[in-house]
Amino acid sequence: MGSRRPPLWRRLGPAERAFAVLIAAISIGGFILIADGLYLKAKAEHPVPVWTNDAPFFD
């Protein structure tokens, strides 16, 4: 039987934990920016006409 080692998160020191949280936060922010960019690109390619917002349209 091998020795039971604590999980990696428990073995990290405070600086390593802070760095790991920073990397995770930057990764999440990057994914949000990518998703936002794709959304804006899709929205720009398929514009919604102004008169579809249930307002009366006058020439």
Buried (B, 14 or more C-beta within 10 A) or exposed (E): EEEEEEEEEEEEEEEEEEEEEEEEEEEEEEEEEEEEEEEEEEEEEEEEEEEEEEEEEEE
